[in-house]
C-alpha cells in the first residue's frame, strides 16, 4: 500500500526515478570514507533507495508522517534502525550527529525557509545540502544582489555557503502534482570561519532591512541607529553625520554579504 499524500504536511511525492537519481548523485561525498547523511522527509523512499545503495553514505532519515515511517520500514529492510519519527525543526541534532553531517531531501515547501534557518544554526557541522524546493525559493536563495527576488535567505545562506542552482523540475514529476515548479540546489560550506562582526546583529540588520525592502536603509534601520546613538550618547547632528554615509541611501537588495558585514560593523 502506498502512502496517502497529506496536504497539511505539504506532501508531494517525487515519482520520477531519473530525477531522484540525479538528486542523489548531486550529493558529492568522498568514496574512501563513510559520511553521515540526514534525509529530511523521505516519504516513500524515492531518494532513500539510492542513498541506501551508496556504500559511502551512513544514512539517517527523519519523517514526521507515521504512515511514511511504516512504509519505509516495510519496503526497505536496509533502512532498519535508520528511520526517525519526528520533526526536523525539533530534532535533537547534537545527540544524533555529534560530528559533521550532510543534508538531503525533497523539503516540504511550506516549511523550507524554517529548515534553512535551522541548517544555519548548525552551519559548522553541515558541509553540504542538496535539496529540492519550490523554484521561486531556489532562485531567491541563489540570486545575486540587485534582483527583486534577492532577500533574507539569499544573504544569510550566501554568507556561509556557496550555492548552485542545479536544475528545474516540472510539476508532472510528482504525485499529486504541485501547483508550482520545483528546483534542486546544492549548498557547500565555504571557507568563512567568522563574519568579523556581531553575528546576531548581522542577522538582525539583514532581517530588518528586508522587512521594509522598499525603504532606504536610512529609514528601515532607523531603530537600530537610534539604539546605537543612545549607547554612544550621540546628538542629532552626530546621527545625521553617521547616516550621511552613501550606503544608507540604498535599498537592501543592492547590498551583498560583504556590504552587510561592513554595515553591521558600523552599527554594532
PyMOL commands that set and color helices and strands:
alter all, ss='L'
color gray80, all
select helices_A, chain A and resi 7-9+17-25+48-52+66-75+77-79+88-90+93-96+109-121+135-142+152-158+171-173+199-211+217-220+222-232+236-242+246-249+252-254+257-267
alter helices_A, ss='H'
color red, helices_A
select strands_A, chain A and resi 13-14+35-40+57-63+83-85+102-106+128-134+161-169+174-175+182-189
alter strands_A, ss='S'
color yellow, strands_A
deselect
rebuild
show_as cartoon
